[in-house]
C-alpha cells in the first residue's frame, strides 16, 4: 500500500532542510529571497505594462472618429433687418457655423484662456483630468471636469453625454486620435461652433447675436472674454446683464480671463487697460421679440420661394436672410400701437376685439420697411397686415375716376383688401403711377456666399396725370374728413411745410358712431405709410368672426390719425 512505502533518502533530506529553514528567522529568510522576489515582481510589472500598452495600441487602432451627432451640425436660419440687426431665427437649434477666420484671434485666445490654456501644445487630453475622473468613478465620488477643449468637443459633438468610465476612456482615445489627425484650428473651429453658451445658443455665432446683437467677426475683446467666461456655467450666466448677482459673478471671471490673456501676451497691456465690462442684451427678451415673428413669417415664406425650397429646408439650412425691415421703427411702432390699444381696452363686454395693422412701403421700389401684423403672436399668429380682409369703404374712392392697370385693376373687385395691398396702391400713387411688387427679402447668404439678390419688380399701373389726380383727390378728401387736432398739427397739409410733397388721407367704412374700419395714410416720394384700424366679434358659426363697430371713445379717426402721425415722425426721422 502507498502509505506503507518506505521513505527515500531524498525525501528525508528535504524534510531536514525544511526543519532547519523553519529555525531561521523570517527576517533572514526574506533577506535571502528578496532578490528573487524583486525580479519576479519586476517581470510581472513589465508584463502588465506591456499588456496595457498593447491593449491601448490595439484600442487606438480600432477606434474610429465618429461623425458628429445630427443635432450638432443642424443649423438655423437667421433673419436680420436692413442694417444687419438681429430679428430672429427659424430652426430646431439656434446655431450657425462660422469659419475660424471669422472669429477674431483674441476671441479664440479668450476661450483658450478660460477653458484649456495648453490647448495649442497638448496632445488632446489631460492626464490629470483623466486620473481624477477614473478615481471618482471607482470611488463613487463627484463627477470631475477639467477636460481639454479637444475632449469637450468630442464629448459635446461626437459622443453621448453618458458619464461612465468606458465612455471617458473612449473620449480620451478619440481626442488623442483627433489631435494627431486634424489641425488645432480645425478642432477649435468645431468646438466653437458646437459648444453651448446659454440663452439657447449653440456655437459662437448664435451667442454673439443673443448676448450682444453682433456677428462673431464684430466681437470686441471685452465681449469675447465675456463669452469665453460664460462657457463654464452657461445656464447660470445667461442672465448676465439682468440679474445683478449673476452679473457680478461673471465680471469676476471675466477679469480672470482678461488677466490670463494679458499675461500670456494674447492681448497687449493697453488692450487690457482699455477693456470695459460689456453691456448685454436684456434676457429674457421683451414683448417686442414675439411681435417680430410676424415679420419673420412673411420673410421666411418669401425666402423659401426665392430659393425653390420648403420653409423647413430653409429653417435647417444655415442661411442668413437680409430683410427690408427697419427693426428700430418696428419696435417703436409696437410701443405706439400698444398705447393705442391700451386706451381702447382691447375688448368690451360684448366680445369686440380691436385690430391694428401698419404697413410702410418704399414707393417705386416695393421694399416693405414696416409690417405690424398684430399685438400678440402667441395668441394670434395670423398676420392682419398681409392676410387680414379689412373693409375698404371710402378708402378706394380716390381711385374711382381713373384707369387702373395691372395689378391695381383688381382693387375695385375687392371690397375688403389686405392692408399690404392697399398700402402698395397708395405707394404707387406716391411713385407717380409706378407700381412696385412688395418684397421683404433683399438678399440671402450661406457660408459667406450670396445665393439670392432681390431686384425690384416694377411696372406702370397709372398714368402720371392720373396718379396726380388720385393724389389730389386724397388731399381733397382728407380736408373734408374729421381729422384730429393732434394729427393735423403733426402732419402739415401744405407742401411748403414739408421736405417733399406729402399727402395725408383718412377714410374707412361706416360713419359717425357706426364706424367699422379706419384707414389713415401718409405718403411722399420716399415712403407710403398706412394704418388700418378695425374690429370684429365672434360669428354665429364656431371659429368665425364678423366685422364689428369700433368703440367711439376716444374717436377712432383721431386715434388712427394720431398713431399714423407718430409713426410717420419716427420713420422720417430715421430716413431723414
WOSULBEL-V212887 format. One line per field, one symbol per residue. ss: DSSP state (~ for helix, > for strand, _ for the rest). phi: phi as a letter, one per 30 degrees, with the letter a starting at -180 (. if undefined). psi: psi as a letter, one per 20 degrees, with the letter a starting at -180 (. if undefined). Layout:
ss: ???
phi: ???
psi: ???
//
This chain:
ss: _~~~____~~~~~~~~~~~~~~~__~~~~~~~~~~~~~~~~~~~~~~~~~~~~~~~~~~~~~_______~~~~___>>>>_____>>>>>___>_____~~~__~~~~~~~~~~~___________~~~~~~~~~~~~~_________~~~~~~~~~~______~~~~~~~~~~~~~~~~~__~~~~~~~~~~~_>____>>_~~~~~~~~~___~~~__~~~~~~~~~~~~~~~~~______~~~~~~~~~~~~~~~~~~~~~____~~~~~~____________~~~~~_~~~~~~~~~~~~~~~___~~~~~___>>>>>___~~~~~~~~~~~~~~~~~~__>_____>>>>>>>>>_____>>>>>>___________~~~~_____~~~~~~~________~~~~~~_____~~~~~~~~~~~~___>>>__>_>>>>>>__>>>>>____>>>___~~~~~~~~~~~~~~~~_____~~~~~~____~~~_____>>>>>>>__~~~__>>>>>>>>__>>>>>>>>>>>>______>>>________~~~~~~~~~~~~~~~~~~~~_
phi: .ddcddddddddddddddddddddeeedddddceeddddddddddddddddddddddddddddcdddededdcdcccccbddcjddclbbkdbdabdbdddcceeddeddddddcadcedbdcjbcedddddddddddcidddcciddddddddddccbddecbddddddedddddddddcbdddddddddddbddcihiccjddddeddcbibdedcddedddddddddeebdddddcejcceddddddeddeddddddddddidbddddddddbeddcddbdddddddddddddeddddddddddibddddddccidccccddcdddddddedddddddddciibcdcidcdbbbbbbbddibjdddbbccldbdddbddcddcbdccediddcedcdcbcccdcdededccdbddedddddddddddchjcdbddbbccabbahicdcabdbecbadcbdedddddddddddddddcdcddddddddbecceddcdbebbcbbalcibidcdcbbcbbbabdcabcbcccabbbeddddibbbebddecbdedddddddddddddedddddcd
psi: qhijpqqrhhghghghghghhhipqhghghghjgghgggggggggghggggggggggggghipqorqqqhhiipqrpqpqaijjqpgarpqhpnppqqqhhjoqhhgghggghhhnijgiirjirohgggggggghhhikaqpqbjqrhgghggghhhrqjpnrgghhghggghgghghiiqqhggghggghihqpjrkjooqhghghghhikrqgijqrgggghghhhhhgmhhgiijphhogggggghhghgggggghgghijhqrhghghipqpqpqqqprqahhghhihgghgghgggggghikrrhghghjikroopriqogghghhgggghhhghhijjgqaijjppqqpppppqoqigipohpnoirhohhhnipohhiipoppgcjhighjhjrpprpjihighinimrqhgghhhghhgghkkjoppppqiphrpqpkiqoippqppoqqpiqqgghhhgggghggghhhjamqqhghhhhnqiphhiqhqppppppaaprqcjkphqppoppqaihqoppppprqrrprhqpkqqqqrpqqiorphgggghggggghgggghhhi.
//
